[in-house]
Amino acid sequence: MYGREHIDDASEDRKESWLLKAQKVISKIEFLAMLFSKQPVEIAFINDLIVALRNELASLINDENFTKAAIYRSAANSLEQFVTEVGITNKTQPKVPFGLITKDFLKNTKSTL
């Protein structure tokens, strides 16, 4: 039972051991991991909440998820309007770096709304 095969007591047939079955599964997983690791993965860090929301909005529209896209559009527009009206950023190119979003920022945002 601990080798590559064993004889089943009930049917007296030769059967693969669990160890051999596990080794086959692991080799398939390793092969798939090699396949996917060869493809270049591009990860870009965006340090702007408004840009991140707009990027996700474009992705949602591309996936035809229009309901969720409308929520992201509304959130991006509201955030952009808020930071320009309060004077956190300029109107020509509003930015909200992730480092800006702190507990105090959220408290102040709530009090001004």
matplotlib code that plots the C-alpha trace (Angstrom):
import matplotlib.pyplot as plt

x = [0.0, 2.9, 4.6, 3.5, 0.7, -1.1, -3.5, -7.0, -8.1, -11.7, -11.3, -7.7, -7.0, -3.7, -4.4, -2.3, -1.3, -2.4, 1.2, 1.5, -1.9, -0.6, 2.6, 0.7, -1.4, 1.6, 3.5, 0.4, 0.3, 4.0, 3.6, 0.8, 2.8, 5.7, 3.4, 1.9, 5.1, 6.7, 4.1, 5.1, 3.0, 2.8, 1.7, 1.6, 1.1, -1.0, -0.7, -3.9, -7.4, -9.2, -7.0, -7.5, -11.3, -11.3, -9.1, -11.5, -14.4, -12.9, -12.4, -16.0, -17.3, -15.1, -16.6, -20.1, -20.7, -22.5, -24.2, -21.0, -19.3, -21.9, -21.0, -17.3, -18.0, -20.1, -17.5, -14.7, -16.8, -17.8, -14.3, -12.9, -15.5, -14.9, -11.1, -11.3, -14.0, -12.2, -8.9, -7.0, -5.9, -6.3, -9.2, -7.1, -5.6, -7.2, -5.2, -5.9, -2.7, -3.5, -1.3, -3.7, -6.6, -6.2, -8.6, -8.5, -9.1, -12.2, -13.5, -13.0, -14.7, -17.7, -18.0, -18.0, -20.6]
y = [0.0, 2.4, 1.7, 2.6, 0.0, -2.3, -5.2, -4.4, -6.9, -6.9, -7.2, -8.6, -6.0, -4.0, -0.4, 2.7, 3.8, 7.2, 8.3, 7.7, 9.5, 12.4, 12.6, 12.7, 15.6, 17.5, 17.1, 18.5, 21.5, 22.1, 22.0, 24.5, 26.7, 26.7, 27.5, 30.5, 31.8, 32.2, 34.8, 38.3, 39.8, 43.5, 45.1, 48.9, 50.6, 53.7, 56.2, 58.0, 56.9, 58.8, 57.2, 53.8, 54.3, 55.4, 52.4, 50.0, 51.9, 51.3, 47.6, 47.2, 48.9, 46.6, 43.6, 45.1, 45.3, 48.6, 48.7, 48.4, 50.8, 53.5, 53.2, 53.6, 56.6, 58.2, 57.6, 59.0, 62.1, 62.7, 62.3, 64.6, 67.2, 67.1, 67.4, 70.3, 72.2, 71.7, 72.8, 69.6, 69.5, 71.7, 71.5, 70.9, 67.7, 66.4, 63.8, 61.8, 59.9, 56.8, 58.2, 61.1, 58.8, 58.5, 58.3, 62.1, 62.6, 60.4, 62.2, 65.6, 64.4, 63.2, 66.5, 68.5, 66.4]
z = [0.0, 0.5, -2.8, -6.3, -6.4, -4.1, -4.4, -3.3, -0.7, -1.9, -5.6, -5.8, -8.5, -8.8, -7.9, -7.8, -4.4, -3.0, -3.0, -6.8, -7.4, -5.3, -7.2, -10.5, -9.3, -7.9, -11.2, -13.1, -10.7, -11.1, -14.9, -14.8, -12.4, -14.9, -17.8, -16.0, -14.5, -18.0, -19.0, -18.1, -15.3, -15.3, -12.0, -11.9, -8.6, -8.8, -6.0, -6.8, -5.7, -8.4, -11.1, -9.5, -9.5, -13.2, -14.2, -12.5, -14.1, -17.6, -16.7, -15.6, -18.7, -20.8, -18.9, -19.5, -15.7, -16.1, -12.7, -10.8, -13.3, -12.5, -8.8, -9.5, -11.8, -9.1, -6.4, -8.6, -9.6, -6.0, -4.7, -7.4, -6.7, -2.9, -3.1, -5.5, -3.5, -0.2, -1.7, -1.2, -4.8, -7.9, -10.4, -13.5, -12.3, -9.0, -7.1, -4.0, -3.0, -0.9, 1.9, 2.2, 3.2, 6.9, 9.8, 10.2, 6.5, 6.7, 9.8, 8.2, 5.0, 7.0, 8.8, 5.6, 3.9]

ax = plt.figure().add_subplot(projection="3d")
ax.plot(x, y, z, "-o")
ax.set_aspect("equal")
plt.show()
